[in-house]
Amino acid sequence: MEYVRQTIGSAALNGIFDLPPTLRNKEVEVIILPIQQNAVTETEETKQEYKQGYKVNMGFLKGKVPELPDSFFDPLPEEDLQAWGL
């Protein structure tokens, strides 16, 4: 991957970036990298489902979301609560 790395005076970045006060009037390093074209993007099918109001379940592949067992809602044991300072 090609890139450009250069040290310049931060005043040259005025009007391009809004630098925080700690970086103003100093030498800074600028690194320019190309964006990755292979980044994960939404498929047309996903876009259509979203437009039609389908619920998108993040973290699950297509299919039914597994139900939580009843024990999921049981309180934690006292020793676990103490370990977390609760």
SULJO-V510180 format. One line per field, one symbol per residue. phi: phi as a letter, one per 20 degrees, with the letter a starting at -180 (. if undefined). psi: psi as a letter, one per 20 degrees, with the letter a starting at -180 (. if undefined). burial: 1 if it has 16 or more other ideal C-beta (glycine too) atoms within 10 Angstrom, else 0. A space follows every 50 residues. Layout:
phi = ???
psi = ???
burial = ???
This chain:
phi = .ebccbebffffegndceffgfdflcfcddcdcffefeffcfefffffff fenffdefncfgpffffefgffeffffgfffffemd
psi = pqrppqprphhiipigqnqqhiiqlrprppppqqqoijqprqrhgggggg hijqppopiqrpaqpqqpqhihiqqqqhhgghhjk.
burial = 00000000000000000000000000010000000000000000000000 000000000000000000000000000000000000
